[in-house]
Amino acid sequence: MTTDITGKFRGMKNYTKYGIGYFMPPTESNNWVKKDHVDKAPRWCSVDLRDGNQALVVPMSLEEKLEFFKLLCDIGFKEIEVGFPAASETEYEFLRTLIEKNLIPDDVTIQVLTQSRQHIIEKTFESLKGVKKAVVHLYNSTSVAQREQVFRKDKEQIKEIAVSGAKMVDEYSKKMPETQFMFEYSPESFTGTEVEYALEICNAVIDIWKPCKERKTIINLPATVSMSMPHVYASQIEYMSNNLHCRENVIISLHPHNDRGTAVADCELGLLAGGDRVEGTLFGNGERTGNVDIVTVAMNLFSHGVNPELDFTNMPYIVDMYEKFTDMKVHPRQPYGGKLVFAAFSGSHQDAIAKGMHYREEFNLENWNVPYIPIDPHDINRVYEADVIRINSQSGKGGVAYILETNYGYNIPKAMREEIGYLMKHVSDVNHKELTAGKIYEIFQREYVNRKDKFELKDATFRRLPQSESLGDNGMSVTIEAVIDGETYTLEGQGNGRMDAVTTALRKGPHKLDYDFITYEEHALESESNSRAAAYVAIADKKGNTYWGVGIHNDIIYASINALISAINRAF
């Protein structure tokens, strides 16, 4: 629903003025549905420097364009549209700078855009003097709306615009034999054009350019305005693919826009339907709702085990550079690039992720199949510790335990995890903030580790009891020096082990402590031979309440006693 200036809802009654403005193919064209995935990377063409740039509130400067061009080359783009040189002095200057300063790698082909008008085509070729390779991209609008409302021309007149432009492009290219040209034609607003008519125009252009194996022609079929569900676009592409002249020497290019939020789906289904090439931008920048997001399409291929032939192994750097050049932000939940795309706050999700990670380690798995995480974050230079498990008031025990283990080496006992999880959720809820790994560690240390606020053990001397005096095979006596409520006491006790002996001694102190020992676990905190030990102790008071304590020490004996003392401090 929509709202007026008073904030009242008034209903979506205006839907009646909208209709279907697209055209289905005249014959059934749905063989693409029999394929379940795209099995190879398309040819990629970045249009960030033209289509993307014209969508910016403040267009990029020459220096920013040059930096962005280098980034695109580093990522691996072999075709890069650099502008509309005949329409803008800035774009003309950018192109000349690339050529004159020899900044175009030998394996990269630049692409320029031109309307089907002689003076524009002439200036376009003038701007290309000295370039080794270039795609000249010719276009004119063909849709019903454009023909009737903008140009007020019939089908033959619109077709003549395309044909005359194709002839001029061919003629001007012959005057520059030193340059290796490839031609591209777009029936702009293809999605609003009768499909048979779009085919007629494209074939007329193909017949003029006469593509061959050595010089193929690109036919670009743009969703200039996205008008249909993705399966319709795919059927349109399949029909064109099946009926274009010289198909073996024609490269079908897709240029989906995102008006309906389906550009990625349009692109992927279009590739299944016969598309060979994709024009788009990093993170989908473009006019209105943007272009197809090449990062998403490429990484989707990657997630299916297909080499995308673009290098996104340093995604955080690419995001930083993109934001610098465009002054736009990548949304935190943008696929693959967003800061939160791997982040799980849900407790059940975190628990499943943590178990999945451990499962991989346990069985040394090669194939990736971790719950909720479609690709390994390490593959794009993201890290589990910072990106996968994020803690807030919605999080659970598994996530907190995973952070403490992966960041700080604590293997929290299963019985203790729920208590720690609830503690962290409470802190996050009260403060209305996400908890960082550092903050979680700080709270954990303060609440559980080596507590000495009321009870502090200064020293302990153990002696194994003779068989005749022991309470069992491991009878033990202890003399401890303890500080209790600020006063120092020397206490003695004995038991069937060190922990039991310390408990007996403490019960002789001023508080006459009465608790039951519940459980004990221990492990090395680091992998080195001289590593510290971590011990976990749980005790219960007479009401049945359980209290955990954690002890850290180079000596496992003192680590266990520290854990017991920590639990006592929390209980009493």
Secondary structure, DSSP 8 states (H G I E B T S, - for coil): --B-TT--B---GGGGG--------SS---GGGG--S--S--EEEE-IIIIIHHTSSS---HHHHHHHHHHHHHHT-SEEEEE-TTT-HHHHHHHHHHHHTT-S-TT-EEEEEEES-HHHHHHHHHHTTT-SEEEEEEEEE-SHHIIIIII---HHHHHHHHHHHHHHHHHHHHT-TTSEEEEEEEEESGGGS-HHHHHHHHHHHHHHH---SSS-EEEEEEESS--S-HHHHHHHHHHHHHH-TTGGGEEEEEEEB-TTS-HHHHHHHHHHTT--EEEEBGGG--STT-B-BHHHHHHHHHHTT---SS--TTHHHHHHHHHHHH-----TTSTTTSTTTT-B-SHHHHHHHHHHHHHHHHHT-SS--BTTBSS-GGGGT--HHHHTB-BSTT--HHHHHHHHHHHH-----HHHHHHHHHHHHHHHHHHTS-B-HHHHHHHHHHHHBT--SSEEEEEEEEEE--TTT-SSTT-EEEEEEEEETTEEEEEEEEESSHHHHHHHHHTTSTT----EEEEEEEEESSSSTT--EEEEEEEE-TT--EEEEEEEESSHHHHHHHHHHHHHHHH-
